[in-house]
Amino acid sequence: MIDYKKYISINTEVRFGRPVLTGTRIAVYDVLNWLANGMSQEEILSDYPELTKDQILACLAYAANREHNIRVA
Protein backbone atom coordinates (compact mmCIF):
# COMPACT_ATOMS: atom_id res chain seq x y z
CA MET A 1 0.00 0.00 0.00
CA ILE A 2 1.20 3.51 -0.79
CA ASP A 3 2.41 5.65 2.13
CA TYR A 4 -0.33 8.28 2.15
CA LYS A 5 1.56 10.40 4.70
CA LYS A 6 3.91 11.50 1.90
CA TYR A 7 1.00 13.01 -0.02
CA ILE A 8 -1.59 14.15 2.52
CA SER A 9 -1.33 16.90 5.09
CA ILE A 10 -3.60 18.57 7.61
CA ASN A 11 -3.26 22.28 8.28
CA THR A 12 -5.87 24.28 10.20
CA GLU A 13 -5.22 27.19 7.80
CA VAL A 14 -6.15 25.15 4.69
CA ARG A 15 -9.70 23.92 3.99
CA PHE A 16 -10.70 24.26 7.64
CA GLY A 17 -8.21 21.62 8.73
CA ARG A 18 -9.49 18.88 6.46
CA PRO A 19 -6.92 16.48 5.01
CA VAL A 20 -5.67 17.80 1.66
CA LEU A 21 -3.18 16.72 -0.94
CA THR A 22 0.03 18.44 0.10
CA GLY A 23 0.75 21.56 -1.91
CA THR A 24 -2.84 21.87 -3.12
CA ARG A 25 -6.19 22.92 -1.75
CA ILE A 26 -7.77 19.69 -3.01
CA ALA A 27 -9.30 17.77 -0.10
CA VAL A 28 -9.05 14.00 0.21
CA TYR A 29 -12.84 14.07 0.46
CA ASP A 30 -13.07 15.70 -2.98
CA VAL A 31 -11.00 12.97 -4.62
CA LEU A 32 -12.91 10.19 -2.87
CA ASN A 33 -16.21 11.80 -3.84
CA TRP A 34 -15.17 12.04 -7.49
CA LEU A 35 -14.22 8.37 -7.49
CA ALA A 36 -17.46 7.40 -5.70
CA ASN A 37 -19.44 9.27 -8.34
CA GLY A 38 -17.87 7.27 -11.13
CA MET A 39 -15.00 9.44 -12.30
CA SER A 40 -12.01 7.41 -13.41
CA GLN A 41 -8.49 8.22 -12.34
CA GLU A 42 -7.78 9.32 -15.90
CA GLU A 43 -10.74 11.76 -15.84
CA ILE A 44 -9.58 13.25 -12.55
CA LEU A 45 -6.03 13.63 -13.87
CA SER A 46 -7.38 15.26 -17.03
CA ASP A 47 -9.48 17.74 -15.03
CA TYR A 48 -6.71 18.38 -12.47
CA PRO A 49 -3.37 18.00 -14.29
CA GLU A 50 -1.50 19.12 -11.17
CA LEU A 51 -2.43 15.82 -9.52
CA THR A 52 -0.66 12.50 -9.92
CA LYS A 53 -1.88 8.93 -9.86
CA ASP A 54 0.06 8.39 -6.63
CA GLN A 55 -1.88 11.23 -4.99
CA ILE A 56 -5.18 9.61 -5.95
CA LEU A 57 -3.97 6.28 -4.60
CA ALA A 58 -2.86 8.06 -1.41
CA CYS A 59 -6.43 9.26 -0.91
CA LEU A 60 -7.67 5.68 -1.17
CA ALA A 61 -4.97 4.47 1.22
CA TYR A 62 -5.90 7.23 3.68
CA ALA A 63 -9.56 6.18 3.57
CA ALA A 64 -8.63 2.51 3.98
CA ASN A 65 -6.48 3.33 6.99
CA ARG A 66 -9.25 5.37 8.59
CA GLU A 67 -11.71 2.54 8.05
CA HIS A 68 -9.27 0.04 9.53
CA ASN A 69 -8.82 2.15 12.67
CA ILE A 70 -12.52 2.72 13.40
CA ARG A 71 -13.55 0.95 16.57
CA VAL A 72 -17.09 -0.32 16.97
CA ALA A 73 -18.42 -0.48 20.50
Residue, then its C-alpha position, 0 to 999 in steps of 0.5 A: m500500500i502507498d504511504y499516504k503520509k507523503y502526499i496528505s497533510i492537515n493544516t488548520e489554515v487550509r480547507f478548515g483543517r481537512p486532510v488535503l493533498t500536500g501543496t494543493r487545496i484539493a481535499v481528500y474528500d473531494v477525490l474520494n467523492w469524485l471516485a465514488n461518483g464514477m470518475s475514473q483516475e484518468e478523468i480526474l487527472s485530465d481535469y486536475p493535471e497538477l495531480t498525480k496517480d500516486q496522490i489519488l492512490a494516497c487518498l484511497a490508502y488514507a480512507a482505507n487506513r481510517e476505516h481500519n482504525i474505526r472501533v465499533a463499541 
